[in-house]
């Protein structure tokens, strides 16, 4: 990569020999040389060589100075050799949380049968979440989570015939949780993963398929997945083009139009759009059997790629509409952004947290992220996305937007 006009590459590193830590990319700013290079530099990548020189014995300051010095070399180029998406730390069992307030908590929710002044587990978890956000420790712990589950393979995604079906080279479904197509014309592979989120204490399992935004060549595969999984709701968390770059192929027809995808025929019956939200209704017909299904399509338009909305109000309205549409649904909801990991993970974490609150169960966002990443790598892509969703969880609880349901309040 070459620096921008201001002489910056657009990424930060952490670690070094003086810290007894590997040199890791800690942040990649959007729309910078590090963001635009191919393959894209990602948070969590381990830097092995800088312009051919081994960094394993360099201190943090030496690494930073060496990166800066590359601007002055003849070519002006910075060449990094990286190990992508390194597993950062060994997964450790977290100790049981025990919140001991410095003073008695006014208005605390009491557990049934608890002694006066005891804090119920849900309220306790929210106190911890608020403290963790304020101190910065929650986001710091998030940055130490593994991005990929150790030991899980991505063999199918790396097959030569499947590589062209991946929007991003470094974002692949695990073999163990990938969606396997049975009738698609181009084979059984699609960049999509089953993500099942169990809501403790309620018996609820929210079923999702997290997937990348379709490419021009994978639209038929996408609609075959919708058909085979009997899904009736698609949640889209990206626009087609962002900052001049295609993030998702337009895989649906325009209002009142019909498009054929092999044996499947899609017709757009309804389209409503506001500045931040679009709602569409499709019919999906199998032309071989004449079976017809109704599909709802909900698109959130006000989310910057790699960033977060300035305010959670519109996002929470969108989540409310999604939850209403999902009510009573047993088939998986298909959720995608561009890569199917960042904004997709935020939505799934937000809905899971709201379900936990309704079940009067504690909410530990880091545990939810682990559960997601055990099923699809890199879910929730950036620290800013994690902070945003944690602040939104705190908001719906403190403002009483979501409350424990009556049948769980006495537990």
VOPAGU-2260 file (C-alpha; in pm, 1 decimal, decimal comma):
REM VOPAGU-2260
SITE   aa  ch    i         X         Y         Z
SITE  UNK   A    0       0,0       0,0       0,0
SITE  UNK   A    1     102,0     362,6     -45,7
SITE  UNK   A    2      26,4     639,5     204,7
SITE  UNK   A    3    -250,3     893,8     144,9
SITE  UNK   A    4    -191,8    1264,0      81,1
SITE  UNK   A    5    -137,1    1316,9     452,5
SITE  UNK   A    6     130,4    1046,4     464,4
SITE  UNK   A    7     -89,6     800,1     655,8
SITE  UNK   A    8    -165,9     434,9     584,5
SITE  UNK   A    9    -477,7     425,8     803,6
SITE  UNK   A   10    -409,6     147,9    1054,8
SITE  UNK   A   11    -280,6     102,8    1409,1
SITE  UNK   A   12     -79,3    -178,2    1561,9
SITE  UNK   A   13     -37,5    -308,1    1914,5
SITE  UNK   A   14     214,4    -543,9    2074,1
SITE  UNK   A   15     590,8    -585,7    2029,2
SITE  UNK   A   16     884,0    -770,6    2181,1
SITE  UNK   A   17     901,5    -526,6    2473,8
SITE  UNK   A   18     543,4    -621,8    2560,8
SITE  UNK   A   19     597,9    -997,1    2500,7
SITE  UNK   A   20     309,7    -983,2    2252,1
SITE  UNK   A   21     285,2   -1043,6    1878,0
SITE  UNK   A   22     243,6    -736,1    1657,3
SITE  UNK   A   23    -127,7    -719,0    1575,9
SITE  UNK   A   24    -334,8    -479,1    1369,6
SITE  UNK   A   25    -565,2    -313,6    1625,3
SITE  UNK   A   26    -761,1     -78,4    1399,9
SITE  UNK   A   27    -820,1     -15,2    1029,7
SITE  UNK   A   28    -980,5     319,9     946,9
SITE  UNK   A   29   -1244,1     315,1     671,2
SITE  UNK   A   30   -1162,0     447,0     323,7
SITE  UNK   A   31    -784,1     455,9     382,8
SITE  UNK   A   32    -499,3     277,2     200,8
SITE  UNK   A   33    -514,3      -6,6     458,3
SITE  UNK   A   34    -888,9     -40,3     398,3
SITE  UNK   A   35    -857,8     -30,8      18,5
SITE  UNK   A   36    -555,7    -257,5     -29,2
SITE  UNK   A   37    -606,6    -613,8    -153,6
SITE  UNK   A   38    -640,4    -830,8      36,1
SITE  UNK   A   39    -779,6    -582,5     286,6
SITE  UNK   A   40    -589,9    -541,5     613,0
SITE  UNK   A   41    -811,6    -652,0     903,3
SITE  UNK   A   42    -817,3    -600,0    1276,5
SITE  UNK   A   43    -661,4    -907,4    1434,3
SITE  UNK   A   44    -407,9    -969,5    1155,5
SITE  UNK   A   45     -59,0   -1048,0    1286,8
SITE  UNK   A   46     224,2    -856,7    1120,4
SITE  UNK   A   47     517,2   -1091,2    1049,8
SITE  UNK   A   48     733,0    -887,2     809,8
SITE  UNK   A   49     752,7    -517,7     721,3
SITE  UNK   A   50     910,5    -466,0     380,2
SITE  UNK   A   51    1067,3    -809,8     416,1
SITE  UNK   A   52    1209,8    -755,2     765,4
SITE  UNK   A   53    1110,7    -979,8    1054,6
SITE  UNK   A   54     937,9    -786,3    1333,9
SITE  UNK   A   55     940,1   -1060,4    1599,2
SITE  UNK   A   56    1232,7    -903,7    1788,6
SITE  UNK   A   57    1123,7    -540,5    1741,3
SITE  UNK   A   58     978,1    -329,4    2020,1
SITE  UNK   A   59     644,7    -158,6    1966,1
SITE  UNK   A   60     816,5     175,5    1903,5
SITE  UNK   A   61    1056,4      19,2    1650,8
SITE  UNK   A   62     763,8    -132,8    1460,2
SITE  UNK   A   63     582,4     201,6    1444,8
SITE  UNK   A   64     898,2     383,7    1335,1
SITE  UNK   A   65     971,0     122,1    1069,8
SITE  UNK   A   66     620,9     162,3     926,2
SITE  UNK   A   67     662,4     540,6     919,6
SITE  UNK   A   68    1006,2     513,3     760,3
SITE  UNK   A   69     866,1     319,0     466,4
SITE  UNK   A   70     708,5     643,6     345,4
SITE  UNK   A   71    1056,7     777,7     281,8
SITE  UNK   A   72    1189,8     481,1      84,9
SITE  UNK   A   73    1234,7     494,8    -292,3
SITE  UNK   A   74     902,3     335,8    -382,1
SITE  UNK   A   75     707,2     489,6     -95,2
SITE  UNK   A   76     531,4     154,8     -58,6
SITE  UNK   A   77     463,1     -39,9     257,4
SITE  UNK   A   78     459,2    -417,0     208,2
SITE  UNK   A   79     323,9    -616,5     501,0
SITE  UNK   A   80     339,9    -993,1     535,3
SITE  UNK   A   81      59,6   -1088,3     771,9
SITE  UNK   A   82    -103,0   -1392,3     920,8
SITE  UNK   A   83    -471,6   -1320,1     880,1
SITE  UNK   A   84    -721,3   -1311,7    1166,5
SITE  UNK   A   85    -495,7   -1453,5    1431,3
SITE  UNK   A   86    -649,8   -1632,8    1727,5
SITE  UNK   A   87    -549,7   -1381,8    1993,6
SITE  UNK   A   88    -575,9   -1548,4    2332,4
SITE  UNK   A   89    -661,2   -1885,2    2476,1
SITE  UNK   A   90   -1027,6   -1903,4    2558,5
SITE  UNK   A   91   -1073,6   -1898,8    2933,1
SITE  UNK   A   92   -1375,1   -1975,3    3140,1
SITE  UNK   A   93   -1487,7   -1649,4    3292,6
SITE  UNK   A   94   -1544,3   -1659,4    3668,0
SITE  UNK   A   95   -1901,8   -1627,8    3782,5
SITE  UNK   A   96   -1994,8   -1260,4    3798,7
SITE  UNK   A   97   -2062,9   -1124,1    4144,3
SITE  UNK   A   98   -2149,8    -759,3    4171,1
SITE  UNK   A   99   -2095,5    -600,8    4510,5
SITE  UNK   A  100   -2221,7    -241,8    4503,0
SITE  UNK   A  101   -2035,2      15,1    4710,5
SITE  UNK   A  102   -2367,8     139,7    4842,5
SITE  UNK   A  103   -2714,0     -13,2    4841,0
SITE  UNK   A  104   -2864,5      -4,2    4495,8
SITE  UNK   A  105   -3175,6     210,7    4496,0
SITE  UNK   A  106   -3466,3      63,8    4305,9
SITE  UNK   A  107   -3286,2    -267,5    4253,0
SITE  UNK   A  108   -3490,9    -555,8    4120,7
SITE  UNK   A  109   -3509,9    -830,8    4378,4
SITE  UNK   A  110   -3485,8   -1199,9    4301,4
SITE  UNK   A  111   -3778,0   -1401,6    4429,9
SITE  UNK   A  112   -3696,2   -1532,6    4773,5
SITE  UNK   A  113   -3383,0   -1315,9    4798,1
SITE  UNK   A  114   -3281,8   -1128,8    5105,2
SITE  UNK   A  115   -3355,0    -756,0    5103,1
SITE  UNK   A  116   -3095,2    -555,7    4911,5
SITE  UNK   A  117   -2972,7    -843,4    4694,3
SITE  UNK   A  118   -2941,2    -757,2    4327,7
SITE  UNK   A  119   -3120,3    -983,6    4080,0
SITE  UNK   A  120   -2896,3   -1143,9    3815,3
SITE  UNK   A  121   -3037,5    -937,6    3525,9
SITE  UNK   A  122   -2998,2    -608,0    3710,1
SITE  UNK   A  123   -2653,9    -714,0    3830,2
SITE  UNK   A  124   -2544,5    -787,7    3471,8
SITE  UNK   A  125   -2665,6    -444,1    3362,5
SITE  UNK   A  126   -2468,3    -276,9    3639,5
SITE  UNK   A  127   -2161,0    -467,8    3521,5
SITE  UNK   A  128   -2228,5    -370,6    3160,4
SITE  UNK   A  129   -2255,1      -2,5    3252,5
SITE  UNK   A  130   -1936,9     -11,7    3458,9
SITE  UNK   A  131   -1751,6    -202,3    3187,7
SITE  UNK   A  132   -1850,4      53,6    2925,2
SITE  UNK   A  133   -1753,0     346,1    3146,5
SITE  UNK   A  134   -1415,3     197,5    3237,5
SITE  UNK   A  135   -1341,4      71,0    2886,0
SITE  UNK   A  136   -1276,6    -279,4    3017,5
SITE  UNK   A  137   -1567,7    -436,4    2829,2
SITE  UNK   A  138   -1440,0    -319,8    2489,6
SITE  UNK   A  139   -1084,3    -420,7    2586,4
SITE  UNK   A  140   -1206,7    -773,3    2663,5
SITE  UNK   A  141   -1392,1    -781,8    2332,6
SITE  UNK   A  142   -1069,1    -698,8    2147,5
SITE  UNK   A  143    -902,8   -1000,0    2310,9
SITE  UNK   A  144   -1169,6   -1249,2    2200,7
SITE  UNK   A  145   -1075,1   -1505,4    1937,1
SITE  UNK   A  146   -1203,6   -1403,6    1594,8
SITE  UNK   A  147   -1223,0   -1761,8    1469,9
SITE  UNK   A  148   -1308,2   -2066,9    1676,7
SITE  UNK   A  149    -986,3   -2268,4    1710,4
SITE  UNK   A  150    -990,9   -2606,8    1540,4
SITE  UNK   A  151   -1278,1   -2539,3    1300,4
SITE  UNK   A  152   -1199,7   -2580,9     929,6
SITE  UNK   A  153   -1308,7   -2378,8     623,8
SITE  UNK   A  154   -1209,5   -2635,7     360,0
SITE  UNK   A  155   -1515,0   -2597,6     134,3
SITE  UNK   A  156   -1483,9   -2219,1     117,7
SITE  UNK   A  157   -1120,8   -2249,8       5,6
SITE  UNK   A  158   -1187,2   -2492,1    -279,2
SITE  UNK   A  159   -1085,0   -2340,5    -611,2
SITE  UNK   A  160   -1434,1   -2373,6    -759,4
SITE  UNK   A  161   -1583,6   -2192,9    -456,7
SITE  UNK   A  162   -1335,9   -1907,2    -413,7
SITE  UNK   A  163   -1514,6   -1690,0    -669,2
SITE  UNK   A  164   -1834,4   -1723,7    -463,8
SITE  UNK   A  165   -1679,1   -1539,1    -167,7
SITE  UNK   A  166   -1709,7   -1161,9    -160,6
SITE  UNK   A  167   -1407,5   -1130,9      70,4
SITE  UNK   A  168   -1118,6   -1374,4      59,5
SITE  UNK   A  169   -1070,4   -1386,5     436,0
SITE  UNK   A  170   -1434,2   -1431,9     540,3
SITE  UNK   A  171   -1540,9   -1794,7     513,6
SITE  UNK   A  172   -1806,6   -2014,2     677,3
SITE  UNK   A  173   -1692,6   -2301,9     896,2
SITE  UNK   A  174   -1744,7   -2642,2     735,9
SITE  UNK   A  175   -1939,2   -2756,2    1042,4
SITE  UNK   A  176   -2202,4   -2478,6    1034,1
SITE  UNK   A  177   -2217,1   -2381,5     666,6
SITE  UNK   A  178   -2547,3   -2396,1     480,0
SITE  UNK   A  179   -2531,4   -2680,5     226,2
SITE  UNK   A  180   -2742,0   -2628,3     -87,1
SITE  UNK   A  181   -2910,3   -2933,7    -236,9
SITE  UNK   A  182   -3067,9   -2807,7    -559,8
SITE  UNK   A  183   -2868,0   -2500,6    -666,2
SITE  UNK   A  184   -2737,1   -2518,7   -1024,0
SITE  UNK   A  185   -2377,8   -2421,7    -934,9
SITE  UNK   A  186   -2304,4   -2666,7    -652,3
SITE  UNK   A  187   -2371,2   -2697,4    -280,2
SITE  UNK   A  188   -2156,8   -2404,2    -157,6
SITE  UNK   A  189   -2275,9   -2062,2     -44,2
SITE  UNK   A  190   -2103,7   -1822,5     195,7
SITE  UNK   A  191   -2364,6   -1863,0     469,1
SITE  UNK   A  192   -2370,6   -2006,3     821,0
SITE  UNK   A  193   -2634,4   -2133,0    1059,1
SITE  UNK   A  194   -2631,2   -1923,3    1377,0
SITE  UNK   A  195   -2866,2   -2055,0    1645,7
SITE  UNK   A  196   -2897,8   -1846,7    1961,3
SITE  UNK   A  197   -3046,7   -2013,6    2267,1
SITE  UNK   A  198   -3216,4   -1781,8    2515,2
SITE  UNK   A  199   -3144,9   -1929,3    2858,6
SITE  UNK   A  200   -3440,3   -1987,5    3088,2
SITE  UNK   A  201   -3703,2   -1942,3    2817,9
SITE  UNK   A  202   -3685,2   -2247,6    2592,6
SITE  UNK   A  203   -3648,2   -2009,4    2295,8
SITE  UNK   A  204   -3392,2   -2074,8    2021,4
SITE  UNK   A  205   -3369,9   -1793,1    1766,1
SITE  UNK   A  206   -3254,8   -1941,6    1435,5
SITE  UNK   A  207   -3063,6   -1731,1    1185,1
SITE  UNK   A  208   -2865,5   -1776,7     868,6
SITE  UNK   A  209   -2584,8   -1520,2     859,1
SITE  UNK   A  210   -2453,1   -1471,0     507,7
SITE  UNK   A  211   -2263,7   -1233,6     282,4
SITE  UNK   A  212   -2446,9    -997,6      50,7
SITE  UNK   A  213   -2499,4   -1185,9    -278,0
SITE  UNK   A  214   -2258,9   -1134,7    -568,5
SITE  UNK   A  215   -2384,9   -1107,3    -926,5
SITE  UNK   A  216   -2294,1   -1474,1    -971,9
SITE  UNK   A  217   -2447,7   -1603,8    -648,5
SITE  UNK   A  218   -2800,1   -1454,3    -660,8
SITE  UNK   A  219   -2952,7   -1781,5    -782,7
SITE  UNK   A  220   -2772,9   -1967,2    -501,2
SITE  UNK   A  221   -2912,3   -1715,1    -252,6
SITE  UNK   A  222   -3272,6   -1763,3    -365,1
SITE  UNK   A  223   -3228,3   -2143,0    -366,5
SITE  UNK   A  224   -3113,3   -2112,7      -4,3
SITE  UNK   A  225   -3422,5   -1906,9      80,5
SITE  UNK   A  226   -3639,6   -2176,1     -80,6
SITE  UNK   A  227   -3464,1   -2480,7      65,8
SITE  UNK   A  228   -3451,7   -2337,4     419,4
SITE  UNK   A  229   -3818,9   -2231,9     393,9
SITE  UNK   A  230   -3723,5   -1886,1     517,2
SITE  UNK   A  231   -3989,7   -1616,0     495,4
SITE  UNK   A  232   -3789,5   -1316,7     626,0
SITE  UNK   A  233   -3473,1   -1157,6     485,9
SITE  UNK   A  234   -3304,1    -881,2     688,3
SITE  UNK   A  235   -3057,1    -667,7     490,9
SITE  UNK   A  236   -2823,2    -433,7     679,9
SITE  UNK   A  237   -2636,3    -263,7     395,1
SITE  UNK   A  238   -2706,2     -54,0      90,9
SITE  UNK   A  239   -2606,1    -179,3    -253,7
SITE  UNK   A  240   -2327,2      81,4    -289,0
SITE  UNK   A  241   -2140,5     252,2      -4,0
SITE  UNK   A  242   -1868,9     513,6     -51,7
SITE  UNK   A  243   -1850,9     431,7    -421,8
SITE  UNK   A  244   -1794,9      59,3    -362,2
SITE  UNK   A  245   -2040,9    -220,1    -438,4
SITE  UNK   A  246   -2130,2    -390,3    -110,0
SITE  UNK   A  247   -2407,5    -617,4    -231,8
SITE  UNK   A  248   -2553,7    -703,4    -571,0
SITE  UNK   A  249   -2917,1    -603,6    -612,9
SITE  UNK   A  250   -3063,2    -952,6    -595,1
SITE  UNK   A  251   -3432,2    -862,6    -604,2
SITE  UNK   A  252   -3659,9    -722,1    -877,9
SITE  UNK   A  253   -3796,8    -368,0    -883,4
SITE  UNK   A  254   -4154,3    -293,3    -782,2
SITE  UNK   A  255   -4406,3    -495,4    -988,0
SITE  UNK   A  256   -4124,0    -663,6   -1182,1
SITE  UNK   A  257   -4030,3   -1033,5   -1198,5
SITE  UNK   A  258   -3687,6   -1195,1   -1227,6
SITE  UNK   A  259   -3609,1   -1562,5   -1288,6
SITE  UNK   A  260   -3328,6   -1735,5   -1098,3
SITE  UNK   A  261   -3319,2   -2079,8   -1257,4
SITE  UNK   A  262   -3640,4   -2258,5   -1160,7
SITE  UNK   A  263   -3725,6   -1989,1    -904,1
SITE  UNK   A  264   -3922,8   -1680,5    -998,7
SITE  UNK   A  265   -3921,7   -1370,0    -776,9
SITE  UNK   A  266   -4180,3   -1091,5    -805,4
SITE  UNK   A  267   -4179,8    -769,1    -601,5
SITE  UNK   A  268   -4536,5    -696,8    -490,3
SITE  UNK   A  269   -4475,2    -412,4    -247,4
SITE  UNK   A  270   -4201,6    -158,3    -171,8
SITE  UNK   A  271   -4206,9     113,3      94,2
SITE  UNK   A  272   -3901,6     329,0     163,2
SITE  UNK   A  273   -3817,2     593,7     422,7
SITE  UNK   A  274   -3478,3     767,3     465,5
SITE  UNK   A  275   -3355,5     490,6     696,2
SITE  UNK   A  276   -3563,3     185,8     618,9
SITE  UNK   A  277   -3713,8     -11,5     329,3
SITE  UNK   A  278   -3979,4    -282,6     341,3
SITE  UNK   A  279   -4058,1    -512,0      48,5
SITE  UNK   A  280   -4280,0    -809,9     -13,5
SITE  UNK   A  281   -4195,7   -1078,2    -268,7
SITE  UNK   A  282   -4357,4   -1388,9    -404,6
SITE  UNK   A  283   -4119,1   -1676,0    -466,4
SITE  UNK   A  284   -4250,3   -1939,0    -709,0
SITE  UNK   A  285   -4094,9   -2274,7    -795,6
SITE  UNK   A  286   -4180,4   -2297,4   -1167,3
SITE  UNK   A  287   -4138,0   -2675,2   -1167,3
SITE  UNK   A  288   -4394,1   -2741,6    -893,9
SITE  UNK   A  289   -4588,0   -2409,5    -906,9
SITE  UNK   A  290   -4553,7   -2386,2    -529,2
SITE  UNK   A  291   -4566,1   -2023,1    -413,1
SITE  UNK   A  292   -4429,0   -1859,8     -98,7
SITE  UNK   A  293   -4447,7   -1512,0      51,7
SITE  UNK   A  294   -4118,3   -1345,9     151,8
SITE  UNK   A  295   -4073,6   -1027,7     359,5
SITE  UNK   A  296   -3760,9    -816,9     298,2
SITE  UNK   A  297   -3654,6    -558,3     557,9
SITE  UNK   A  298   -3358,9    -332,0     476,2
SITE  UNK   A  299   -3184,5     -89,0     713,0
SITE  UNK   A  300   -3039,6     198,5     510,9
SITE  UNK   A  301   -2879,3     428,6     767,9
SITE  UNK   A  302   -2575,3     229,6     878,4
SITE  UNK   A  303   -2227,3     337,6     763,3
SITE  UNK   A  304   -1998,1      51,4     657,6
SITE  UNK   A  305   -1731,9     -28,5     924,0
SITE  UNK   A  306   -1891,2     244,3    1137,2
SITE  UNK   A  307   -2196,6     275,5    1358,3
SITE  UNK   A  308   -2504,7     500,0    1350,7
SITE  UNK   A  309   -2466,4     828,0    1539,6
SITE  UNK   A  310   -2769,2     740,5    1750,7
SITE  UNK   A  311   -2936,0     409,4    1831,0
SITE  UNK   A  312   -3295,8     539,4    1803,3
SITE  UNK   A  313   -3359,0     440,3    1440,6
SITE  UNK   A  314   -3169,8     112,8    1481,8
SITE  UNK   A  315   -3383,6      15,8    1781,3
SITE  UNK   A  316   -3700,9      97,2    1583,8
SITE  UNK   A  317   -3574,5    -132,4    1310,3
SITE  UNK   A  318   -3497,1    -413,0    1557,6
SITE  UNK   A  319   -3848,4    -376,5    1700,4
SITE  UNK   A  320   -3997,3    -424,5    1351,6
SITE  UNK   A  321   -3773,6    -724,1    1286,2
SITE  UNK   A  322   -3874,6    -884,1    1616,2
SITE  UNK   A  323   -4242,5    -828,1    1538,2
SITE  UNK   A  324   -4196,7    -991,3    1197,2
SITE  UNK   A  325   -4010,7   -1286,0    1356,8
SITE  UNK   A  326   -4271,1   -1346,1    1627,2
SITE  UNK   A  327   -4361,1   -1715,7    1635,3
SITE  UNK   A  328   -4130,7   -1799,2    1343,9
SITE  UNK   A  329   -3954,1   -2136,5    1351,8
SITE  UNK   A  330   -3778,1   -2114,2    1013,5
SITE  UNK   A  331   -3439,9   -1938,8    1009,8
SITE  UNK   A  332   -3430,9   -1565,8     941,6
SITE  UNK   A  333   -3171,0   -1476,8     678,1
SITE  UNK   A  334   -2956,7   -1181,8     790,9
SITE  UNK   A  335   -2685,8   -1023,1     579,1
SITE  UNK   A  336   -2481,2    -708,7     541,4
SITE  UNK   A  337   -2187,7    -704,0     298,7
SITE  UNK   A  338   -1964,5    -967,1     460,7
SITE  UNK   A  339   -2227,3   -1114,0     692,6
SITE  UNK   A  340   -2028,9   -1065,2    1012,0
SITE  UNK   A  341   -2022,7    -703,4    1137,7
SITE  UNK   A  342   -2364,8    -543,7    1124,5
SITE  UNK   A  343   -2517,1    -891,5    1101,2
SITE  UNK   A  344   -2358,6    -977,7    1437,0
SITE  UNK   A  345   -2479,2    -652,3    1592,6
SITE  UNK   A  346   -2840,5    -726,6    1500,4
SITE  UNK   A  347   -2824,8   -1084,3    1632,4
SITE  UNK   A  348   -2662,1    -972,6    1959,4
SITE  UNK   A  349   -2922,4    -696,9    2002,0
SITE  UNK   A  350   -3215,4    -931,6    1952,3
SITE  UNK   A  351   -3061,3   -1199,2    2175,7
SITE  UNK   A  352   -3008,4    -943,8    2453,5
SITE  UNK   A  353   -3369,1    -823,7    2431,5
SITE  UNK   A  354   -3493,5   -1182,9    2454,6
SITE  UNK   A  355   -3273,1   -1240,7    2761,0
SITE  UNK   A  356   -3413,4    -927,4    2928,1
SITE  UNK   A  357   -3768,8   -1045,6    2858,3
SITE  UNK   A  358   -3679,7   -1384,2    3011,0
SITE  UNK   A  359   -3540,2   -1204,5    3319,4
SITE  UNK   A  360   -3199,4   -1358,6    3250,9
SITE  UNK   A  361   -2860,6   -1181,1    3285,0
SITE  UNK   A  362   -2707,2   -1034,0    2969,9
SITE  UNK   A  363   -2333,3   -1088,4    2917,6
SITE  UNK   A  364   -2251,8    -953,4    2569,2
SITE  UNK   A  365   -1907,7   -1117,0    2553,1
SITE  UNK   A  366   -2064,4   -1459,4    2603,4
SITE  UNK   A  367   -2311,7   -1388,4    2323,8
SITE  UNK   A  368   -2029,2   -1286,9    2089,1
SITE  UNK   A  369   -1844,3   -1610,4    2171,0
SITE  UNK   A  370   -2157,3   -1812,2    2097,0
SITE  UNK   A  371   -2190,8   -1635,5    1760,4
SITE  UNK   A  372   -1822,9   -1673,8    1667,0
SITE  UNK   A  373   -1841,2   -2044,3    1746,3
SITE  UNK   A  374   -2085,5   -2063,1    1453,9
SITE  UNK   A  375   -1952,5   -1796,6    1213,8
SITE  UNK   A  376   -1607,3   -1639,9    1242,0
SITE  UNK   A  377   -1553,6   -1271,9    1320,4
SITE  UNK   A  378   -1914,9   -1192,8    1413,7
SITE  UNK   A  379   -1922,4    -826,1    1521,6
SITE  UNK   A  380   -1625,6    -692,0    1334,5
SITE  UNK   A  381   -1508,4    -381,7    1520,1
SITE  UNK   A  382   -1479,0    -246,4    1871,7
SITE  UNK   A  383   -1700,6      49,3    1775,7
SITE  UNK   A  384   -1978,5    -189,2    1666,0
SITE  UNK   A  385   -1951,6    -377,3    1996,0
SITE  UNK   A  386   -1961,8     -56,4    2199,8
SITE  UNK   A  387   -2261,4      67,5    1998,7
SITE  UNK   A  388   -2467,5    -245,2    2060,1
SITE  UNK   A  389   -2372,5    -261,0    2429,6
SITE  UNK   A  390   -2483,9     101,1    2474,0
SITE  UNK   A  391   -2809,0      16,2    2291,7
SITE  UNK   A  392   -2866,7    -282,3    2524,8
SITE  UNK   A  393   -2808,5     -58,9    2826,0
SITE  UNK   A  394   -3049,1     197,9    2683,7
SITE  UNK   A  395   -3343,6     -39,1    2625,0
SITE  UNK   A  396   -3303,6    -171,9    2980,0
SITE  UNK   A  397   -3263,5     157,8    3165,7
SITE  UNK   A  398   -3540,9     328,2    2967,5
SITE  UNK   A  399   -3773,0      30,0    3017,2
SITE  UNK   A  400   -3818,2     -17,3    2642,1
SITE  UNK   A  401   -3777,9    -392,7    2700,1
SITE  UNK   A  402   -3880,0    -544,6    3032,7
SITE  UNK   A  403   -3906,5    -894,3    3181,1
SITE  UNK   A  404   -4230,6   -1055,1    3068,9
SITE  UNK   A  405   -4490,3   -1122,3    3336,0
SITE  UNK   A  406   -4435,4   -1499,2    3342,4
SITE  UNK   A  407   -4064,9   -1450,5    3425,6
SITE  UNK   A  408   -4083,4   -1160,4    3672,6
SITE  UNK   A  409   -4121,5   -1371,3    3988,1
SITE  UNK   A  410   -3821,5   -1595,4    3917,9
